[in-house]
Amino acid sequence: MACLQRKGLQARILTSEEKEKLQSDQALVSDFKQQKLENEAQKNWDLFYKRNSTNFFKDRHWTTREFEELKSCREFEGQKLTLLEAGCGVGNCLFPLLEEDLNIFAYACDFSPRAVEYVKQNPLYNTARCKAFQCDLTKDDLLDHVSRESVDVVMLIFVLSAIHPDKMHLVLENIYKVLKPGKNVLFRDYGLYDHTMLRFKASSKLGENFYVRQDGTRSYFFTEEFLTRLFVGSGYEEVVNEYVFRETVNKKEGLCVPRVFLQGKFRRPPRDLSTAALYHQAGDCISP
Ligand SMILES: C[S@@+](CC[C@H](N)C(=O)[O-])C[C@H]1O[C@@H](n2cnc3c(N)ncnc32)[C@H](O)[C@@H]1O
């Protein structure tokens, strides 16, 4: 098995067969069924974890390698970082990170009660180093669990794709409140024309680049432009936003699977120092 990787700003170019396939699958799931999927999103993810327990997603050891930011966002060596993993699932990202870097405190949340329970049952779960809690990022206020402007870095890994595109901005606005000014959200998720997007059967389409799996969980495939608009529209600045193309080649079976991800880094703007100074003079207690 060989694996090639490159990064870029241009979306993947489809073959004519792939174009045809996408063009022939235009029929959308009915509004009634779409509403039901939205209402049952939490239940469907919870059932997913009931069926798959902790065995479905592989541990994501690439996080520190890919996101050098995790190390570089320290202002001084030895600084303890506070991290939030939003939509943590069963902790495939969280636990490798906690193992690799002993100087992190991590908040981790998910709306599936089962997923959160699996995180808490993991032998590496230690309340001195992490706090897992249940939270629907589109509805529940993160401030109920995490202090305002207290987080150094937020990881958003394959989570927004599971959320209806009309509600994604609610997640970003929720996260904004707990992120320190000047600090980043690290994003990785499915990109346009990923292999899995082309494998959906007819009648799985919910909208543009948005599909439903057999088990009722949904998946959105991001373009670089859409992601920029989403983050910038929620008050962030774009630092990096690019496609990651991976080609997994299985020589024995003669299979070549094109994977496309979108990887980005978006910053909550630093506080305007002159405004901060004004507030400070005015009496310290009001946060601008
Ligand atoms: C594809 S999994 C990714 C899990 C984890 N980030 C990882 O990389 O292994 C998507 C996760 O998002 C969670 N999720 C979906 N919608 C959510 C919401 N509105 N609020 C919180 N979590 C949500 C699901 O329960 C699921 O655990």
The ligand as a Gaussian input file, in Angstrom:
#p B3LYP/6-31G(d) Opt

LIG

0 1
 C      -17.148000      11.927000      11.968000
 S      -17.286000      12.047000      13.710000
 C      -15.693000      12.727000      14.143000
 C      -15.313000      12.498000      15.566000
 C      -13.924000      13.007000      15.969000
 N      -13.781000      14.436000      15.803000
 C      -12.824000      12.293000      15.201000
 O      -12.127000      12.936000      14.432000
 O      -12.666000      11.091000      15.380000
 C      -18.406000      13.442000      13.874000
 C      -18.755000      13.725000      15.311000
 O      -19.494000      14.946000      15.401000
 C      -20.479000      14.809000      16.409000
 N      -21.513000      15.832000      16.172000
 C      -22.310000      15.950000      15.080000
 N      -23.147000      16.986000      15.230000
 C      -22.854000      17.560000      16.435000
 C      -23.387000      18.671000      17.155000
 N      -24.404000      19.413000      16.682000
 N      -22.854000      18.981000      18.360000
 C      -21.828000      18.219000      18.871000
 N      -21.304000      17.149000      18.249000
 C      -21.804000      16.824000      17.039000
 C      -20.950000      13.363000      16.246000
 O      -21.605000      12.852000      17.379000
 C      -19.645000      12.648000      15.947000
 O      -19.051000      12.179000      17.124000

